[in-house]
Amino acid sequence: MPPLPMPSELDPQRRGLAAPRPAGGQDPDPATTARTERRYLWLLILMVALIVGITTIVGIIGMVVVGLGGTT
């Protein structure tokens, strides 16, 4: 029994496409896209730093609270 064809091997019309490949691939304004991506990169770094920082602070506060409750 032959293997089933991959979806990319099927006829484009059967897959619902008007052409063999979807159109696109060229960025009309790479400079604007690069600026936007840089802004998103900085936002990502900021979010990761905030998550790590807040987790650290909460952990320290938790240790202090548990330590102050103290066991003898």
C-alpha distances in whole Angstrom, upper triangle without the diagonal:
4,7,9,12,15,18,20,18,18,21,24,25,22,23,27,28,31,30,27,29,32,35,37,38,41,44,47,49,48,52,52,48,49,53,51,48,51,53,49,49,53,52,49,51,54,52,51,54,56,53,54,58,58,56,58,61,60,59,63,64,63,64,67,67,66,68,71,71,71,71,74
4,7,9,12,15,17,14,15,18,21,23,20,21,24,25,28,27,24,26,28,32,34,34,38,40,43,46,45,48,49,45,46,49,47,45,48,50,47,46,50,50,47,49,52,50,49,52,54,51,52,56,56,54,57,60,59,58,61,63,61,63,66,66,65,68,70,70,71,71,74
4,6,9,12,14,12,13,16,19,21,18,18,22,23,26,25,22,23,26,29,31,31,35,38,41,43,42,45,45,42,43,46,44,42,45,46,43,43,46,46,43,45,48,46,45,48,50,47,48,52,52,50,53,56,55,54,58,59,58,59,62,63,62,64,67,66,67,67,70
4,7,9,12,10,10,14,16,18,15,15,19,20,23,22,20,21,23,27,29,29,33,35,38,41,40,43,43,40,41,44,42,40,43,44,41,41,45,44,41,44,46,44,43,47,48,46,47,51,51,49,52,55,54,53,57,58,57,58,61,62,61,63,66,65,66,67,70
4,6,8,6,7,10,13,15,13,12,16,17,20,19,16,17,20,23,25,26,29,32,35,38,37,40,40,37,38,41,39,37,40,42,39,39,43,42,40,42,45,43,42,46,47,45,46,50,50,49,51,54,53,53,56,58,57,58,61,62,61,63,66,66,67,67,71
4,5,5,7,11,12,15,13,11,15,15,18,17,14,15,17,21,22,23,26,29,32,34,33,37,37,33,35,38,36,33,37,38,35,35,39,38,36,38,41,39,38,42,43,41,43,46,46,45,48,51,50,50,53,55,53,55,58,58,58,60,63,63,64,65,68
4,5,5,9,9,12,10,8,11,12,15,15,12,13,14,18,20,21,24,27,29,32,31,35,34,31,33,36,34,32,35,36,33,34,37,37,34,37,40,38,37,41,42,40,42,45,45,44,47,50,49,49,52,54,53,55,58,58,57,60,62,62,63,64,68
4,6,8,8,11,11,9,12,11,14,12,9,10,12,15,17,18,21,24,27,29,29,32,32,29,31,34,32,30,33,35,32,33,36,36,34,36,39,38,37,41,42,40,42,45,46,45,47,50,50,50,53,54,54,55,58,59,58,61,63,63,65,66,69
4,7,8,11,10,10,13,13,15,13,10,11,14,18,20,20,24,27,30,32,32,36,36,32,34,37,35,33,37,38,36,36,40,40,37,40,43,41,41,44,46,44,45,49,49,48,51,54,53,53,56,58,57,59,62,62,62,64,67,67,68,69,72
4,6,8,7,7,10,11,13,12,10,12,14,18,20,22,25,28,30,33,33,37,37,34,35,38,36,35,38,40,37,38,41,41,39,42,44,42,42,46,47,45,47,50,50,49,52,55,54,54,58,59,58,60,63,63,63,65,68,68,69,70,73
4,6,5,7,9,9,10,10,8,11,13,16,20,21,25,28,30,33,33,37,36,34,36,39,37,36,39,40,38,39,43,42,40,43,46,44,44,48,49,47,49,52,52,52,54,57,56,57,60,61,60,62,65,65,65,68,70,70,71,73,76
4,5,5,6,5,7,6,5,8,10,13,16,18,21,24,26,29,30,33,33,30,33,36,34,32,36,37,35,36,40,39,38,41,43,41,42,45,46,45,47,50,50,50,52,55,54,55,58,59,59,61,63,64,64,66,68,68,70,71,75
4,5,5,5,6,8,8,11,12,15,18,21,24,26,28,31,32,36,35,32,35,38,35,35,38,39,37,38,42,41,40,43,45,43,44,47,48,47,49,52,52,51,54,57,56,57,60,61,60,62,65,65,65,68,70,70,72,73,76
4,5,7,10,11,11,13,14,17,20,23,26,28,30,33,34,38,37,34,36,39,37,36,39,40,38,39,42,41,40,43,45,43,44,47,48,46,48,51,51,51,54,56,55,56,59,60,59,61,64,64,64,67,69,69,70,71,75
4,6,9,10,10,11,11,15,18,20,23,26,28,31,31,34,33,31,33,36,33,32,36,37,34,35,39,38,36,39,41,39,40,43,44,42,45,48,48,47,50,52,51,52,55,56,56,58,61,60,60,63,65,65,67,68,71
4,7,9,10,11,11,14,17,19,22,24,26,29,30,33,32,30,32,35,32,31,35,36,33,35,38,37,36,39,41,39,40,44,44,43,45,48,48,47,50,52,52,53,56,57,56,58,61,61,61,64,66,66,67,69,72
4,6,7,8,7,10,13,16,19,21,23,26,27,31,30,27,30,32,30,30,33,34,32,34,37,36,35,38,40,39,39,43,44,42,45,48,48,47,50,52,52,53,56,57,57,59,61,61,62,64,66,66,68,70,73
4,7,8,8,10,13,16,19,21,22,26,27,31,30,28,31,33,31,31,35,36,34,35,39,38,37,40,42,41,42,45,46,45,47,50,50,50,53,55,55,56,59,60,59,62,64,64,65,67,69,69,71,73,76
4,5,6,8,12,14,17,20,21,25,26,29,29,27,29,32,31,30,34,35,33,35,38,38,37,40,42,41,41,45,46,45,47,50,50,50,53,55,55,56,59,60,60,62,64,65,65,67,70,70,71,73,76
4,7,9,12,14,17,20,22,26,26,30,30,27,29,33,31,30,34,35,33,34,38,38,36,39,42,40,41,44,45,44,46,49,50,49,52,54,54,55,58,59,59,61,64,64,64,66,69,69,70,72,75
4,6,9,11,14,17,19,22,22,26,26,23,26,29,27,26,30,31,29,30,34,34,33,35,38,37,37,41,42,41,43,46,46,46,49,51,51,52,55,56,56,58,60,61,61,63,66,66,68,69,72
4,7,9,12,15,17,20,20,24,23,21,23,26,24,24,27,29,27,28,32,31,30,33,35,34,35,38,39,39,41,43,44,44,47,49,49,50,53,54,54,56,58,59,59,61,64,64,66,67,71
4,7,9,12,13,17,18,21,21,19,22,24,23,23,26,27,26,28,31,31,30,33,35,35,35,39,40,39,41,44,44,45,47,49,50,51,53,55,55,57,59,60,60,63,64,65,67,69,72
4,6,8,10,13,14,18,17,15,18,21,19,19,23,24,23,24,28,28,27,30,32,32,33,36,37,37,39,41,42,42,45,47,47,48,51,52,52,54,57,57,58,60,62,63,65,67,70
4,7,9,12,12,16,16,13,15,19,18,17,20,22,21,22,25,26,25,28,30,30,31,33,35,35,37,39,40,41,43,45,45,46,49,50,51,52,55,56,56,58,60,61,63,65,68
4,6,9,9,13,13,12,14,17,16,16,19,21,21,22,25,26,25,28,30,30,31,34,35,36,37,39,41,41,43,45,46,47,49,51,52,53,55,57,58,59,61,62,64,66,69
4,6,6,9,10,8,10,13,13,13,16,18,18,19,22,23,23,25,27,28,29,31,32,33,35,37,38,39,41,43,44,45,47,48,49,51,53,54,55,57,59,60,62,64,67
4,6,9,9,9,12,14,14,15,18,19,19,21,23,24,25,27,29,30,31,33,34,35,37,39,40,41,43,45,46,47,49,50,51,53,55,56,57,59,61,62,64,66,70
4,6,6,6,9,10,11,12,15,16,17,19,21,22,23,25,26,27,29,31,32,33,35,36,38,39,41,42,44,45,47,48,49,51,53,54,55,57,58,60,62,64,67
4,6,5,6,9,10,10,12,14,15,16,18,20,21,22,24,25,27,28,30,31,33,34,36,37,39,40,42,43,45,46,47,49,51,52,53,55,56,58,60,62,65
4,5,5,6,9,10,11,13,14,15,17,19,20,21,23,24,26,27,29,30,32,33,35,36,38,39,41,42,43,45,46,48,49,51,52,54,55,57,59,61,64
4,5,5,6,9,10,11,12,14,16,17,18,20,21,23,25,26,27,29,31,32,33,35,36,37,39,41,42,43,45,47,48,49,51,52,54,55,57,60,63
4,5,5,6,9,10,11,12,14,15,16,18,20,21,22,24,26,27,29,30,31,33,34,36,37,39,40,42,43,45,46,48,49,51,52,54,55,58,61
4,5,5,6,9,10,10,12,14,15,16,18,20,21,22,24,26,27,28,30,31,33,34,36,37,39,40,42,43,45,46,48,49,51,52,54,56,59
4,5,5,6,9,10,11,12,14,15,17,18,20,21,23,25,26,27,28,30,32,33,34,36,37,39,40,42,43,45,46,48,49,51,53,55,58
4,5,5,6,9,10,11,12,14,15,17,19,20,21,23,25,26,27,29,30,31,33,35,36,37,39,41,42,43,45,46,48,49,51,54,57
4,5,5,6,9,10,10,12,14,15,16,18,20,21,23,24,25,27,28,30,31,33,34,36,37,39,40,42,43,45,46,48,49,52,55
4,5,5,6,9,10,11,12,14,15,17,18,20,21,22,24,26,27,28,30,32,33,34,36,37,39,40,42,43,45,46,48,51,54
4,5,5,6,9,10,11,12,14,15,16,18,20,21,22,24,26,27,28,30,31,33,34,36,37,38,40,42,43,45,46,49,52
4,5,5,6,9,10,10,12,14,15,16,18,20,21,22,24,25,27,28,30,31,32,34,36,37,39,40,42,43,45,47,51
4,5,5,6,9,10,11,12,14,15,17,18,20,21,23,24,26,27,29,30,31,33,35,36,37,39,40,42,44,46,49
4,5,5,6,9,10,10,12,14,15,16,18,20,21,22,24,25,27,28,30,31,33,34,36,37,38,40,42,44,48
4,5,5,6,9,10,10,12,14,15,16,18,20,21,22,24,25,27,28,30,31,32,34,36,37,39,40,43,46
4,5,5,6,9,10,11,12,14,15,17,18,20,21,22,24,26,27,29,30,31,33,34,36,37,39,42,45
4,6,5,6,9,10,11,12,14,15,16,18,20,21,22,24,26,27,28,30,31,33,34,36,37,40,43
4,5,5,6,9,10,10,12,14,15,16,18,20,21,22,24,25,27,28,30,31,32,34,36,39,42
4,5,5,6,9,10,10,12,14,15,16,18,20,21,22,24,26,27,28,30,31,33,34,37,40
4,5,5,6,8,10,11,12,14,15,16,18,20,21,23,24,26,27,28,30,32,33,35,39
4,6,5,6,8,10,10,12,14,15,16,18,20,21,22,24,26,27,28,30,31,34,37
4,5,5,6,8,10,10,12,14,15,16,18,20,21,22,24,25,27,28,30,33,36
4,6,5,6,9,10,11,12,14,15,16,18,20,21,22,24,26,27,29,31,34
4,6,5,6,9,10,10,12,14,15,16,18,20,21,22,24,26,27,29,33
4,5,5,6,9,10,11,12,14,15,17,18,20,21,22,24,26,29,32
4,5,5,6,8,10,10,12,14,15,16,18,20,21,22,24,27,30
4,6,5,6,9,10,10,12,14,15,16,18,20,21,23,25,28
4,6,5,6,9,10,11,12,14,15,16,18,20,21,24,27
4,5,5,6,8,10,11,12,14,15,16,18,20,23,26
4,5,5,6,9,10,10,12,14,15,16,18,21,24
4,5,5,6,9,10,11,12,14,15,17,19,22
4,5,5,6,9,10,10,12,14,15,18,21
4,5,5,6,9,10,10,12,14,17,20
4,5,5,6,8,10,11,12,15,19
4,6,5,6,8,10,11,13,16
4,6,5,6,9,10,13,16
4,5,5,6,9,12,15
4,5,5,7,9,13
4,5,5,8,11
4,5,9,11
4,7,10
4,6
4
